[in-house]
Structures are given as structure tokens and as C-alpha cells.
């Protein structure tokens, strides 16, 4: 059996959170988080066909926005977890999911394959750790209707 090794590099320390290339909809005050939903997200057949046909999918599927109603950096001390108890995700203009932020038992690394220019002599694969995820946002119940 042939084995292949791939170099993995840790995240850059100087990187600011605003330069994060991942969608802002999964960023929390304490970093990126995984979203856990009970149910299925449905979308139009047109978007489904487009996502299925493309090899390099760069489009995002906007399903709503997340708010942390108890998060106020001027009130909470650094390291305070009180804001994690209530999280809302608004889907469209008519549904709201209520959840909370929970710490993952084991952190998860988000890695990205480093791309080199075509004229680069680099032949081996290199992976960069983009972020370490330590939390997940859990929405354990069905959406509630919200009047506009």
C-alpha cells in the first residue's frame, strides 16, 4: 500500500477575524460554530440544479440570520458564557428558531487546500488550518412563526 503525506500548517496568529473567508452566518462572538438543526432546509429546484451541476460551487445558500440577544461586550466580562444561553435564527421573514451555544466534546479543524499558481514548481499538496471550531449552535425544536 502506497502512503502519501500532506503538510498541514496551523492558522496564522496575525489573522484578524474580519478577514475570515468563511460565511459570517456561522461566526459567533467566540469564533466559528457548527449549526445543528432538527429538520431539513428546502430551497428552489433552480438553485438545487445549479448547485448539483457546478464542479466548483462558490455560491452560498442564504437561509437566514443568527442573533445573540444576550451578547453585549460592554456588559459581559471576557470569558463570560452567559450570552450562550439564547440564540435566535430567523429564516425568511416568518420563522424563528431558538437555540443555544454548546461546547463541542472535541474541537474540529477546518482545513483548506492551498492553491498554487500554474507556473509554481510546487507539486505536493499543502493544507492550511483555517479555524478551530470549539462550539456548536443547537436548535433542538421546530421553527416558531413570527409575524412581521
C-alpha angles and dihedrals in degrees: 000000000000116000124204126196125209123196116236121196125201121242117280111260093214094055112117120217092242092064091058109132094207123094114284091221090081098046117109129186087266098046136275121344138192115241117224115195132181103224142016131299111223127197139173122297089237093059092043091054091046093051091046095050100047119088096200104037111198099158118104126217108230107209099166142290135288126223132188103207095185096049114108115150092199092059104034121070118236108275093025113143098192092104090061095072096079128038127163127201115193114205113198112323098299111051135062129190120200121207146136140241116253130186115246116239088230125020117245123219121220109211131188128197110243112238120217127197117260092250092052116113089218110124104165124082117252127192126200123204104232098183143343112232115212101165142050129201109226121202102185099175139059118268120277120224115252122198116220 
